[in-house]
Amino acid sequence: MTPRAADRARYDRATAHLDAPVAIVDLEAFDDNAADLVRRAAGKPIRVASKSVRCRALLERVLARDGFAGIMSFTLDESLWLARAGFDDVLLAYPSADRAGFAELARDPKLAAAVTVMVDDVAQLDLIDAARAGGAEEVRVCLELDTALQLFGGRVRIGARRSPLRTPAELAEVARSVVRRPGFRLVGIMAYEGHVAGVGDSVAGRPLRSRAIRLMQSAARRELAERRAAVVRAVRAVAPDLEFVNGGGTGSVQHTAAEDAVTEIAAGSGLFVPRLFDNYTSFSGRPAALFAQPVVRRPGVGVVTVLGGGYPASGVAGPDRLPVPYLPEGLRYDPQEGPGEVQTPLLGSPADDLRIGDKVWFRHAKAGELCERFESLRLVEGDRITATVPTYRGEGRTFL
C-alpha cells in the first residue's frame, strides 16, 4: 500500500459515519508542517496569516507552539473580531476603508492595543481620522513596502501591485507623516515578496520555465534584501522604536529569515499545504487539509460522478486554480466539464472500484479559501476524528 493509499484508508475509516461533503484537517500533518516552518525560520517568530487558516481553533493550536507569535489578518472587521476573542497581536495586512471599524478601534483601548493597521498613503490616515467619531485611542500603524522586482528601468515589473511605496525616501516621508500626526504610532514595516514566496519554482513538465523562475527569484531576493535593509534604516531614523519588520511567506521563509533587517516571518499556507505548494524546490510539506465529495453516479466504464466540487481559488483563472482529485490516486477531470457547481465527472481506472456513496478526496488549490465552503473541519488523528471545530463561516463570519 502506498503512503497515499494508506492515508485514504485512514480518512475513510475516520469519516465512515459521516456523509460527504466533508472537510478534514490531518493534525499530524498540520503539526509536522508547523514544525517545518519553525525550522526554516531559524529562530525568528512566525506571524500566522489568518486568511490561510480561517479557523479560530487551529489559529489557537499553532500559536500555542514555540516559534509562532501573532496573527496577520485580512480585514479590519476580522481583526477586531479576533482581538475581542482574546488574540492580542493582530497585524492587518491590507489597507481598509471600514469607517465603522476604525471608529470602534479608536474608542476601545483593548482593541487599539491589539490591532495594527496597514498604511501606504497619507489619504488613509485622513480616512481613519475622519472615521474616529470622537474616539481618542492611539492607532498603531504599519507601513508596507512594494517588493516587486523591476527590470530595464522599470519597464518590466515582476510582483504583485500592492503598495506605492518603493524607495527608502518614500517610506521615510510617509513615516514622518505618521510620526507628526497626533493619534497614530508607527510600529512596523511589512514587505510581502509574493513573486518569491507564492510562485513555485519546479513546474511539472516545464524545465525551462522552472529554471527561469529560479533565476528570477534569486535576482529578486538579492535586490529586495538590499532595498529592504535600506528602507528599514531610513524608517528607523524617523521612528527609532519600530517594533517589527515583517517579511516572507510560506515559499520563502528560510531566505527572508536570513535577512538581518527582518525581525519576523509571515506564513500560513504552509500549515495546510494546498496544491499550489507542490512545485517548490526549497521545501516540501504534507497535505493537511482535504475535502471529500460523494460518488452519486457511475455513467460508464472508467467514469464516476461526484456531487459538487466546483471550488475554484482566487487569482488568474486557469487549471492551477482548481481543486485536484487526490484520493484514490489516478482520477482526473473530464476536460469538457471540469469541476462543476453541482456535479463533477471524474475519469480514470480507479473509478471502476468506486461505489455509490464512496468518498473521493480533493485538495484545494489555495489554503484558507476551502473554509469558505464548509462550516466545520473534522480534526483527524490516526484513523479517528478527535474534534469538530467551526470555520469562520461556521461562526457566521464571512469577511470577504
KEMARDREN-732018 format. One record per residue: residue in three letters; x, y, z of N, C-alpha, C in turn. Coordinates in steps of 0.02 Angstrom, whole numbers, padded with zeros to 5 digits, always signed. Example, Ala and Ser with C-alpha at 12.3 -4.5 7.8 and 13.67 -1.06 7.14 Angstrom:
2
ALA+00660-00284+00390+00615-00225+00390+00660-00165+00390/SER+00642-00112+00354+00684-00053+00357+00645+00002+00394/
***
This chain:
400
MET+00043-00060+00000+00000+00000+00000+00044+00062+00000/THR+00031+00109-00046+00070+00171-00048+00050+00216+00010/PRO+00094+00264+00027+00075+00310+00081+00009+00346+00069/ARG-00003+00366+00007-00067+00400-00008-00126+00352+00000/ALA-00117+00290-00020-00171+00242-00012-00184+00229+00062/ALA-00131+00228+00103-00139+00220+00175-00176+00279+00205/ASP-00160+00340+00181-00197+00399+00204-00270+00394+00186/ARG-00284+00373+00124-00354+00366+00104-00391+00317+00150/ALA-00359+00261+00165-00392+00212+00209-00406+00243+00278/ARG-00357+00282+00304-00368+00314+00369-00426+00363+00367/TYR-00426+00405+00315-00478+00456+00311-00547+00425+00300/ASP-00549+00373+00260-00614+00339+00250-00639+00307+00315/ARG-00593+00277+00354-00615+00248+00418-00637+00302+00467/ALA-00600+00357+00468-00616+00411+00516-00684+00441+00501/THR-00702+00444+00438-00764+00479+00418-00818+00430+00395/ALA-00811+00366+00410-00859+00316+00386-00930+00331+00408/HIS-00936+00362+00466-01003+00377+00493-01031+00443+00468/LEU-00994+00479+00426-01014+00545+00403-01030+00543+00328/ASP-01082+00578+00309-01095+00588+00238-01052+00644+00211/ALA-01030+00638+00150-00995+00692+00115-01048+00737+00083/PRO-01030+00801+00069-00965+00833+00075-00942+00841+00148/VAL-00877+00834+00158-00847+00842+00224-00776+00866+00215/ALA-00752+00908+00261-00684+00934+00258-00647+00912+00321/ILE-00583+00893+00312-00543+00870+00368-00477+00907+00371/VAL-00447+00906+00429-00377+00926+00438-00342+00869+00474/ASP-00290+00843+00443-00249+00790+00473-00201+00825+00522/LEU-00212+00816+00587-00174+00853+00637-00100+00834+00638/GLU-00084+00771+00623-00013+00753+00621+00022+00790+00565/ALA-00009+00794+00507+00020+00831+00451+00023+00906+00467/PHE-00029+00933+00497-00032+01003+00515+00026+01020+00563/ASP+00035+00979+00614+00088+00991+00663+00158+00982+00632/ASP+00166+00932+00588+00230+00923+00554+00246+00984+00511/ASN+00196+01011+00476+00207+01070+00435+00225+01131+00477/ALA+00193+01137+00535+00209+01192+00581+00282+01187+00604/ALA+00303+01127+00622+00372+01116+00644+00421+01133+00589/ASP+00404+01116+00527+00449+01131+00471+00455+01206+00460/LEU+00400+01243+00467+00404+01315+00461+00449+01345+00513/VAL+00444+01321+00575+00486+01346+00630+00559+01330+00615/ARG+00573+01271+00590+00642+01252+00573+00670+01300+00521/ARG+00630+01314+00470+00655+01357+00416+00662+01430+00438/ALA+00622+01450+00487+00626+01519+00511+00688+01532+00554/ALA+00720+01479+00577+00786+01483+00610+00787+01532+00668/GLY+00736+01528+00710+00736+01569+00770+00695+01632+00767/LYS+00675+01653+00708+00633+01713+00703+00560+01692+00709/PRO+00520+01731+00746+00450+01711+00756+00410+01714+00691/ILE+00361+01670+00687+00317+01667+00629+00249+01697+00647/ARG+00228+01745+00609+00161+01775+00617+00114+01738+00570/VAL+00060+01710+00597+00017+01665+00558-00032+01706+00515/ALA-00033+01693+00451-00079+01725+00405-00148+01693+00412/SER-00195+01729+00442-00260+01700+00459-00300+01682+00397/LYS-00291+01718+00342-00330+01703+00282-00315+01633+00255/SER-00257+01606+00274-00238+01540+00252-00262+01485+00299/VAL-00295+01504+00354-00318+01456+00403-00394+01462+00413/ARG-00418+01522+00430-00490+01537+00436-00526+01489+00484/CYS-00493+01474+00538-00523+01431+00589-00490+01450+00655/ARG-00530+01477+00703-00500+01501+00765-00466+01446+00804/ALA-00495+01387+00805-00466+01333+00844-00397+01315+00819/LEU-00387+01316+00753-00322+01299+00725-00273+01357+00733/LEU-00297+01419+00732-00253+01475+00747-00228+01469+00819/GLU-00273+01452+00865-00252+01444+00935-00202+01386+00941/ARG-00213+01333+00904-00168+01275+00909-00098+01293+00887/VAL-00092+01327+00831-00024+01341+00806+00009+01395+00847/LEU-00029+01444+00872+00001+01497+00913+00023+01472+00982/ALA-00002+01414+01002+00021+01385+01065+00089+01352+01058/ARG+00114+01345+00997+00179+01313+00985+00235+01364+00991/ASP+00293+01343+01014+00352+01386+01013+00369+01402+00940/GLY+00388+01465+00929+00408+01486+00862+00355+01525+00825/PHE+00294+01527+00851+00240+01566+00820+00219+01622+00867/ALA+00205+01681+00839+00185+01738+00880+00146+01787+00836/GLY+00083+01798+00853+00044+01849+00819+00008+01823+00758/ILE-00041+01863+00737-00083+01847+00679-00076+01902+00627/MET-00075+01882+00564-00081+01929+00508-00151+01920+00479/SER-00194+01969+00487-00265+01964+00468-00275+01994+00399/PHE-00338+01988+00374-00350+02013+00306-00405+02066+00299/THR-00446+02076+00350-00493+02133+00351-00494+02164+00420/LEU-00515+02226+00425-00519+02259+00490-00573+02227+00533/ASP-00630+02209+00502-00683+02176+00540-00657+02111+00572/GLU-00620+02071+00533-00590+02010+00560-00541+02026+00616/SER-00501+02077+00607-00451+02096+00657-00484+02112+00723/LEU-00537+02151+00721-00572+02170+00783-00605+02110+00815/TRP-00633+02066+00774-00665+02005+00800-00614+01961+00836/LEU-00555+01953+00805-00503+01912+00836-00478+01944+00901/ALA-00470+02011+00900-00447+02045+00960-00499+02039+01016/ARG-00562+02044+01000-00614+02036+01051-00614+01965+01079/ALA-00592+01917+01037-00590+01847+01059-00528+01831+01100/GLY-00483+01880+01108-00425+01869+01151-00358+01866+01117/PHE-00356+01869+01050-00291+01872+01015-00264+01943+01024/ASP-00204+01948+01052-00181+02015+01073-00128+02046+01028/ASP-00114+02015+00970-00064+02042+00924-00087+02027+00853/VAL-00125+02073+00824-00156+02062+00758-00133+02117+00711/LEU-00097+02098+00659-00074+02144+00608-00119+02138+00547/LEU-00155+02191+00531-00197+02192+00471-00152+02203+00410/ALA-00151+02154+00365-00102+02154+00310-00122+02197+00251/TYR-00182+02226+00252-00206+02263+00194-00240+02327+00218/PRO-00234+02382+00181-00269+02443+00200-00345+02432+00200/SER-00379+02471+00240-00452+02463+00248-00486+02531+00238/ALA-00549+02527+00216-00593+02586+00213-00655+02575+00256/ASP-00648+02534+00308-00703+02516+00353-00709+02570+00407/ARG-00750+02620+00392-00756+02677+00438-00785+02657+00506/ALA-00834+02614+00505-00863+02591+00568-00812+02553+00609/GLY-00771+02514+00576-00719+02477+00610-00667+02523+00641/PHE-00647+02574+00604-00598+02622+00632-00627+02660+00691/ALA-00691+02676+00688-00723+02711+00745-00721+02666+00807/GLU-00735+02602+00798-00732+02555+00855-00661+02549+00881/LEU-00613+02543+00835-00543+02537+00855-00520+02597+00896/ALA-00540+02657+00874-00515+02718+00905-00546+02733+00973/ARG-00600+02698+00989-00632+02712+01054-00623+02655+01105/ASP-00589+02601+01086-00583+02544+01131-00509+02532+01146/PRO-00487+02543+01208-00416+02535+01225-00389+02464+01212/LYS-00429+02413+01226-00406+02345+01215-00395+02331+01141/LEU-00442+02352+01099-00434+02341+01028-00376+02381+01000/ALA-00370+02443+01021-00316+02486+00996-00248+02459+01014/ALA-00242+02426+01071-00178+02398+01091-00162+02333+01054/ALA-00214+02298+01029-00204+02232+00999-00196+02234+00924/VAL-00225+02284+00891-00229+02284+00818-00183+02337+00788/THR-00146+02318+00737-00105+02364+00698-00132+02367+00628/VAL-00141+02427+00600-00171+02434+00534-00117+02451+00483/MET-00133+02437+00419-00086+02447+00365-00098+02513+00329/VAL-00044+02549+00315-00048+02614+00282+00006+02619+00229/ASP-00010+02645+00171+00041+02660+00122+00027+02727+00086/ASP-00019+02767+00116-00039+02830+00086-00066+02875+00141/VAL-00047+02938+00140-00072+02985+00191-00147+02991+00189/ALA-00178+02980+00130-00250+02983+00125-00284+02931+00169/GLN-00250+02877+00183-00278+02826+00228-00279+02852+00300/LEU-00230+02891+00318-00231+02922+00384-00289+02971+00389/ASP-00302+03008+00335-00358+03055+00334-00423+03018+00345/LEU-00431+02960+00311-00493+02921+00317-00502+02897+00389/ILE-00448+02874+00420-00453+02850+00490-00472+02907+00536/ASP-00440+02965+00527-00457+03022+00570-00529+03042+00562/ALA-00554+03043+00500-00623+03063+00487-00672+03013+00516/ALA-00650+02950+00526-00695+02898+00550-00695+02891+00626/ARG-00652+02926+00661-00643+02915+00732-00707+02926+00773/ALA-00749+02970+00753-00812+02984+00788-00800+02998+00862/GLY-00748+03037+00875-00733+03055+00944-00686+03008+00980/GLY-00672+02951+00951-00626+02904+00982-00555+02932+00984/ALA-00523+02928+01042-00458+02961+01050-00400+02912+01060/GLU-00413+02847+01053-00359+02798+01062-00308+02804+01007/GLU-00245+02793+01025-00191+02794+00976-00195+02734+00930/VAL-00192+02745+00865-00196+02691+00815-00126+02669+00795/ARG-00113+02605+00803-00049+02576+00784-00046+02567+00708/VAL+00011+02587+00678+00016+02589+00605+00077+02550+00582/CYS+00068+02514+00527+00123+02480+00492+00126+02506+00421/LEU+00185+02516+00395+00195+02538+00326+00212+02478+00282/GLU+00186+02477+00221+00201+02422+00175+00248+02444+00120/LEU+00298+02403+00108+00347+02414+00055+00329+02374-00006/ASP+00331+02405-00065+00323+02369-00128+00385+02327-00140/THR+00375+02262-00149+00432+02216-00156+00447+02197-00228/ALA+00407+02219-00276+00413+02195-00345+00483+02206-00373/LEU+00505+02159-00413+00568+02164-00449+00556+02204-00513/GLN+00593+02258-00521+00587+02299-00581+00651+02294-00622/LEU+00643+02281-00686+00699+02272-00732+00694+02322-00789/PHE+00752+02335-00821+00755+02379-00879+00723+02447-00865/GLY+00747+02476-00810+00724+02544-00792+00651+02547-00773/GLY+00624+02493-00749+00554+02492-00728+00506+02473-00783/ARG+00531+02458-00843+00486+02440-00897+00457+02370-00888/VAL+00492+02328-00850+00468+02261-00834+00460+02256-00759/ARG+00401+02234-00737+00386+02228-00666+00365+02156-00652/ILE+00395+02125-00601+00377+02058-00581+00358+02060-00507/GLY+00295+02047-00493+00272+02050-00424+00204+02083-00419/ALA+00170+02072-00364+00103+02098-00353+00102+02174-00350/ARG+00048+02202-00372+00039+02275-00368+00005+02290-00301/ARG+00046+02307-00252+00020+02320-00185+00035+02392-00166/SER+00085+02403-00125+00100+02470-00101+00131+02514-00155/PRO+00116+02580-00155+00150+02626-00199+00219+02648-00172/LEU+00236+02626-00111+00298+02647-00078+00353+02598-00094/ARG+00405+02623-00128+00457+02578-00152+00527+02595-00126/THR+00542+02658-00120+00610+02679-00103+00616+02697-00030/PRO+00676+02697-00003+00685+02720+00066+00658+02790+00078/ALA+00669+02835+00030+00645+02903+00038+00569+02906+00042/GLU+00535+02866+00001+00461+02866+00001+00434+02839+00067/LEU+00464+02785+00091+00442+02757+00156+00456+02806+00213/ALA+00514+02838+00211+00531+02885+00264+00484+02945+00265/GLU+00463+02968+00206+00419+03026+00203+00351+03009+00234/VAL+00322+02951+00219+00259+02932+00249+00269+02919+00324/ALA+00326+02891+00342+00341+02881+00413+00340+02947+00451/ARG+00369+02999+00421+00367+03065+00454+00296+03090+00461/SER+00254+03077+00411+00184+03099+00415+00148+03064+00473/VAL+00163+03001+00484+00132+02964+00539+00157+02990+00606/VAL+00223+02999+00611+00252+03019+00675+00229+03089+00695/ARG+00220+03133+00646+00200+03202+00661+00125+03207+00678/ARG+00087+03156+00662+00015+03161+00666-00010+03136+00734/PRO-00046+03176+00772-00073+03152+00836-00122+03095+00825/GLY-00121+03048+00872-00168+02993+00869-00144+02932+00832/PHE-00080+02932+00809-00053+02875+00773+00016+02858+00801/ARG+00034+02794+00797+00101+02773+00817+00127+02723+00766/LEU+00184+02738+00737+00215+02695+00688+00253+02639+00724/VAL+00233+02576+00710+00262+02520+00747+00295+02467+00703/GLY+00281+02469+00636+00309+02415+00596+00314+02430+00522/ILE+00350+02385+00488+00356+02385+00416+00339+02314+00393/MET+00302+02309+00338+00288+02244+00308+00308+02244+00235/ALA+00333+02187+00211+00351+02178+00141+00338+02106+00122/TYR+00289+02094+00079+00272+02026+00059+00297+02014-00012/GLU+00347+01971-00018+00376+01956-00083+00341+01897-00116/GLY+00279+01910-00139+00238+01857-00166+00267+01823-00227/HIS+00307+01859-00266+00337+01829-00326+00391+01779-00309/VAL+00413+01779-00245+00461+01729-00220+00424+01678-00177/ALA+00384+01703-00129+00352+01659-00080+00294+01621-00109/GLY+00261+01648-00160+00199+01618-00184+00202+01590-00254/VAL+00261+01582-00283+00268+01555-00351+00314+01494-00349/GLY+00288+01437-00367+00328+01376-00367+00382+01377-00420/ASP+00440+01351-00404+00497+01354-00449+00515+01286-00479/SER+00469+01238-00474+00480+01173-00504+00415+01150-00535/VAL+00399+01177-00594+00336+01164-00627+00341+01099-00665/ALA+00297+01052-00650+00300+00986-00682+00296+00991-00757/GLY+00345+00960-00791+00345+00959-00864+00368+01024-00896/ARG+00391+01072-00857+00412+01138-00884+00482+01155-00858/PRO+00534+01118-00879+00601+01130-00850+00629+01199-00866/LEU+00617+01224-00926+00644+01290-00944+00609+01345-00905/ARG+00543+01340-00899+00506+01389-00860+00528+01386-00787/SER+00538+01326-00761+00559+01319-00691+00627+01352-00680/ARG+00673+01342-00727+00739+01373-00720+00733+01449-00723/ALA+00690+01474-00768+00681+01547-00773+00652+01575-00707/ILE+00606+01539-00677+00578+01562-00613+00632+01563-00560/ARG+00673+01512-00557+00726+01510-00506+00776+01568-00516/LEU+00793+01583-00578+00838+01639-00591+00806+01705-00571/MET+00741+01713-00588+00706+01774-00568+00704+01781-00493/GLN+00687+01727-00458+00681+01731-00386+00748+01744-00352/SER+00801+01716-00378+00867+01730-00350+00884+01803-00356/ALA+00871+01832-00415+00884+01904-00426+00838+01946-00381/ALA+00776+01925-00374+00728+01963-00334+00748+01963-00260/ARG+00771+01906-00235+00792+01902-00165+00851+01948-00152/ARG+00900+01948-00197+00958+01992-00187+00938+02065-00188/GLU+00898+02084-00237+00878+02155-00243+00838+02176-00183/LEU+00790+02134-00162+00746+02154-00107+00784+02156-00041/ALA+00829+02110-00029+00866+02110+00034+00904+02176+00043/GLU+00935+02199-00011+00973+02262-00008+00926+02321+00002/ARG+00871+02322-00035+00825+02379-00031+00787+02379+00035/ARG+00767+02320+00059+00731+02316+00122+00775+02341+00180/ALA+00838+02323+00180+00883+02346+00232+00889+02422+00231/ALA+00893+02451+00171+00898+02524+00166+00833+02557+00189/VAL+00776+02528+00173+00712+02555+00195+00708+02554+00271/VAL+00727+02498+00301+00723+02493+00374+00768+02545+00408/ARG+00828+02555+00381+00872+02607+00409+00840+02676+00404/ALA+00809+02690+00346+00779+02756+00336+00720+02767+00382/VAL+00678+02716+00391+00619+02723+00434+00640+02725+00507/ARG+00689+02686+00527+00712+02687+00597+00742+02755+00615/ALA+00769+02790+00566+00795+02857+00579+00738+02904+00598/VAL+00678+02890+00574+00619+02930+00590+00584+02904+00652/ALA+00580+02837+00657+00544+02804+00713+00590+02752+00744/PRO+00634+02772+00789+00683+02726+00818+00652+02668+00857/ASP+00591+02676+00880+00560+02625+00921+00518+02575+00881/LEU+00532+02570+00817+00497+02523+00774+00497+02453+00807/GLU+00439+02420+00810+00434+02357+00847+00450+02296+00803/PHE+00433+02299+00739+00443+02239+00698+00453+02257+00624/VAL+00486+02212+00589+00492+02214+00516+00471+02145+00492/ASN+00414+02142+00458+00385+02079+00437+00399+02066+00363/GLY+00416+02004+00347+00427+01986+00278+00414+01913+00266/GLY+00416+01894+00203+00414+01824+00186+00346+01798+00167/GLY+00340+01732+00173+00282+01693+00154+00305+01621+00154/THR+00258+01575+00148+00274+01504+00154+00332+01482+00109/GLY+00333+01507+00047+00383+01484+00000+00451+01516+00007/SER+00458+01565+00051+00523+01600+00056+00546+01606+00129/VAL+00520+01566+00174+00533+01575+00245+00608+01578+00260/GLN+00645+01528+00237+00716+01525+00256+00757+01581+00225/HIS+00738+01603+00165+00775+01657+00132+00763+01723+00167/THR+00700+01737+00183+00683+01800+00217+00712+01802+00287/ALA+00709+01745+00322+00735+01742+00390+00810+01757+00393/ALA+00845+01746+00337+00917+01758+00336+00935+01832+00333/GLU+00886+01876+00320+00899+01947+00316+00901+01978+00386/ASP+00954+02012+00402+00961+02043+00468+00907+02095+00481/ALA+00883+02128+00428+00834+02182+00437+00765+02156+00457/VAL+00751+02093+00443+00685+02064+00457+00684+02036+00527/THR+00631+02051+00564+00625+02027+00633+00574+01971+00641/GLU+00528+01963+00593+00478+01911+00597+00456+01890+00527/ILE+00430+01829+00522+00411+01800+00458+00336+01789+00457/ALA+00305+01800+00399+00234+01784+00391+00227+01718+00354/ALA+00181+01676+00376+00167+01613+00342+00100+01587+00366/GLY+00066+01550+00322+00003+01520+00341-00015+01461+00297/SER-00007+01469+00231-00025+01415+00185+00015+01352+00198/GLY+00076+01360+00223+00118+01302+00236+00092+01257+00291/LEU+00040+01278+00327+00010+01234+00377-00037+01183+00345/PHE-00075+01205+00294-00121+01161+00259-00088+01127+00199/VAL-00040+01161+00167-00006+01138+00105-00056+01120+00051/PRO-00089+01170+00022-00133+01158-00035-00093+01142-00098/ARG-00126+01127-00152-00092+01102-00212-00044+01152-00243/LEU-00056+01218-00235-00011+01268-00264+00059+01265-00232/PHE+00066+01229-00177+00132+01225-00145+00166+01158-00158/ASP+00145+01125-00212+00178+01062-00231+00242+01074-00272/ASN+00249+01133-00300+00301+01144-00351+00358+01189-00325/TYR+00386+01170-00268+00441+01208-00239+00501+01163-00228/THR+00560+01191-00241+00622+01153-00226+00647+01169-00157/SER+00625+01224-00127+00652+01247-00063+00622+01211-00003/PHE+00564+01179-00011+00533+01145+00045+00481+01097+00018/SER+00461+01050+00059+00404+01007+00044+00364+00999+00108/GLY+00299+00993+00101+00256+00985+00159+00207+00928+00148/ARG+00167+00914+00199+00118+00861+00195+00048+00892+00187/PRO+00011+00871+00136-00058+00895+00130-00096+00881+00195/ALA-00123+00934+00225-00156+00926+00289-00231+00939+00286/ALA-00253+00979+00238-00324+00996+00232-00351+00966+00168/LEU-00404+00927+00174-00436+00896+00116-00512+00900+00123/PHE-00546+00892+00067-00619+00885+00071-00640+00826+00028/ALA-00696+00796+00047-00721+00737+00011-00790+00752-00018/GLN-00801+00726-00078-00866+00730-00111-00890+00658-00123/PRO-00955+00646-00120-00981+00578-00127-00992+00558-00199/VAL-00979+00496-00214-00997+00468-00279-01072+00461-00283/VAL-01103+00490-00334-01176+00487-00341-01198+00455-00406/ARG-01151+00447-00454-01169+00415-00518-01109+00375-00543/ARG-01125+00325-00585-01075+00287-00621-01096+00285-00694/PRO-01080+00337-00733-01106+00343-00801-01081+00290-00849/GLY-01024+00259-00834-00997+00209-00880-00931+00183-00855/VAL-00899+00142-00896-00834+00114-00877-00783+00171-00871/GLY-00747+00171-00815-00694+00220-00804-00720+00289-00789/VAL-00782+00295-00766-00811+00361-00751-00854+00356-00688/VAL-00844+00403-00642-00892+00414-00588-00908+00488-00585/THR-00965+00502-00555-00984+00572-00545-00992+00584-00471/VAL-00960+00638-00446-00968+00657-00376-01011+00720-00372/LEU-01040+00729-00314-01082+00788-00303-01038+00849-00295/GLY-01054+00904-00330-01019+00967-00321-00945+00964-00336/GLY-00906+01006-00300-00834+01007-00308-00807+01066-00346/GLY-00850+01108-00374-00826+01165-00413-00806+01222-00367/TYR-00748+01215-00334-00724+01264-00285-00661+01298-00312/PRO-00666+01342-00361-00605+01373-00387-00574+01422-00337/ALA-00509+01430-00341-00473+01477-00298-00466+01545-00333/SER-00451+01596-00294-00442+01663-00320-00376+01667-00360/GLY-00370+01720-00398-00310+01729-00440-00329+01725-00513/VAL-00278+01726-00556-00290+01722-00628-00321+01654-00644/ALA-00379+01654-00677-00414+01592-00691-00372+01545-00734/GLY-00371+01482-00714-00333+01432-00751-00337+01365-00715/PRO-00312+01313-00747-00316+01246-00716-00284+01242-00647/ASP-00232+01283-00635-00198+01278-00571-00239+01308-00514/ARG-00296+01340-00530-00340+01367-00478-00395+01319-00459/LEU-00396+01260-00488-00448+01212-00474-00426+01163-00420/PRO-00473+01137-00380-00455+01081-00336-00429+01024-00378/VAL-00393+00979-00347-00366+00921-00383-00392+00857-00350/PRO-00419+00809-00390-00437+00744-00360-00373+00711-00333/TYR-00375+00690-00271-00314+00668-00237-00315+00594-00218/LEU-00372+00571-00189-00379+00503-00167-00447+00477-00187/PRO-00451+00417-00219-00395+00375-00238-00352+00405-00293/GLU-00290+00384-00296-00244+00409-00347-00267+00388-00416/GLY-00255+00432-00465-00267+00414-00534-00330+00442-00565/LEU-00371+00479-00527-00430+00510-00555-00413+00578-00585/ARG-00451+00597-00636-00440+00662-00668-00507+00690-00692/TYR-00507+00755-00705-00568+00787-00730-00581+00769-00803/ASP-00644+00769-00822-00663+00768-00892-00646+00837-00921/PRO-00602+00842-00971-00582+00909-00995-00640+00949-01025/GLN-00695+00915-01042-00753+00951-01070-00797+00980-01015/GLU-00786+00959-00953-00830+00983-00899-00793+01014-00840/GLY-00737+00983-00818-00703+01009-00760-00746+01000-00697/PRO-00726+01031-00641-00766+01026-00580-00829+01070-00585/GLY-00886+01041-00570-00949+01076-00581-00980+01104-00518/GLU-01028+01148-00528-01063+01178-00472-01102+01126-00433/VAL-01133+01078-00468-01175+01028-00435-01149+00957-00446/GLN-01115+00943-00501-01088+00877-00511-01022+00881-00549/THR-00979+00832-00536-00913+00830-00566-00897+00759-00590/PRO-00894+00748-00656-00872+00683-00680-00797+00675-00671/LEU-00776+00616-00652-00705+00600-00644-00689+00538-00685/LEU-00632+00541-00720-00611+00488-00764-00551+00452-00736/GLY-00543+00389-00756-00484+00351-00736-00503+00282-00711/SER-00456+00235-00715-00471+00167-00696-00493+00159-00623/PRO-00469+00201-00576-00494+00193-00507-00569+00202-00501/ALA-00600+00234-00550-00673+00245-00547-00711+00179-00545/ASP-00683+00128-00576-00719+00064-00579-00722+00029-00511/ASP-00680+00050-00464-00681+00020-00397-00722+00060-00348/LEU-00751+00116-00370-00790+00158-00325-00864+00141-00331/ARG-00898+00142-00274-00969+00127-00271-01008+00191-00254/ILE-01072+00189-00267-01115+00245-00248-01108+00256-00172/GLY-01095+00318-00153-01087+00336-00082-01015+00338-00059/ASP-00968+00309-00098-00897+00314-00079-00873+00386-00083/LYS-00819+00400-00048-00791+00467-00047-00732+00473-00094/VAL-00728+00529-00130-00668+00549-00167-00640+00610-00132/TRP-00575+00607-00117-00543+00661-00079-00507+00708-00126/PHE-00515+00772-00113-00485+00825-00154-00440+00870-00112/ARG-00394+00903-00145-00355+00957-00115-00373+01022-00149/HIS-00384+01074-00110-00399+01140-00138-00335+01171-00166/ALA-00343+01216-00213-00284+01249-00243-00250+01295-00193/LYS-00290+01330-00151-00262+01376-00101-00284+01352-00032/ALA-00259+01385+00019-00266+01358+00087-00333+01377+00118/GLY-00339+01436+00146-00397+01453+00186-00462+01459+00147/GLU-00458+01468+00081-00520+01475+00043-00565+01414+00047/LEU-00536+01356+00061-00576+01295+00071-00627+01306+00126/CYS-00609+01343+00178-00653+01352+00236-00714+01395+00219/GLU-00713+01430+00164-00773+01468+00144-00827+01421+00117/ARG-00810+01358+00106-00858+01309+00079-00887+01263+00133/PHE-00857+01265+00193-00878+01218+00245-00887+01255+00311/GLU-00937+01234+00350-00950+01265+00414-00907+01236+00469/SER-00879+01176+00458-00837+01145+00509-00782+01105+00477/LEU-00730+01094+00517-00675+01050+00498-00673+00992+00548/ARG-00667+00932+00522-00659+00873+00564-00584+00862+00574/LEU-00561+00861+00635-00491+00853+00650-00475+00779+00659/VAL-00430+00753+00617-00415+00682+00615-00348+00668+00647/GLU-00346+00619+00691-00284+00593+00719-00284+00518+00707/GLY-00235+00494+00670-00235+00424+00651-00294+00409+00607/ASP-00337+00363+00629-00397+00348+00591-00460+00366+00631/ARG-00455+00418+00673-00512+00441+00712-00521+00516+00707/ILE-00582+00538+00710-00597+00609+00718-00597+00624+00792/THR-00554+00670+00813-00549+00685+00884-00583+00750+00903/ALA-00602+00790+00853-00637+00853+00868-00670+00878+00804/THR-00722+00917+00813-00753+00953+00759-00753+01027+00778/VAL-00723+01069+00735-00715+01139+00752-00745+01183+00696/PRO-00774+01240+00714-00804+01282+00663-00751+01321+00624/THR-00765+01331+00561-00727+01378+00520-00753+01448+00535/TYR-00721+01499+00505-00750+01566+00510-00823+01564+00488/ARG-00836+01532+00431-00904+01529+00405-00951+01496+00455/GLY-00926+01443+00488-00966+01408+00537-00983+01451+00598/GLU-00943+01503+00610-00957+01550+00664-00997+01610+00639/GLY-01022+01605+00577-01062+01658+00548-01021+01717+00525/ARG-00957+01707+00511-00913+01761+00490-00888+01750+00419/THR-00910+01793+00374-00885+01792+00305-00858+01862+00291/PHE-00794+01871+00298-00766+01938+00298-00755+01966+00228/LEU-00749+01923+00179-00743+01946+00109-00781+01897+00065/
***
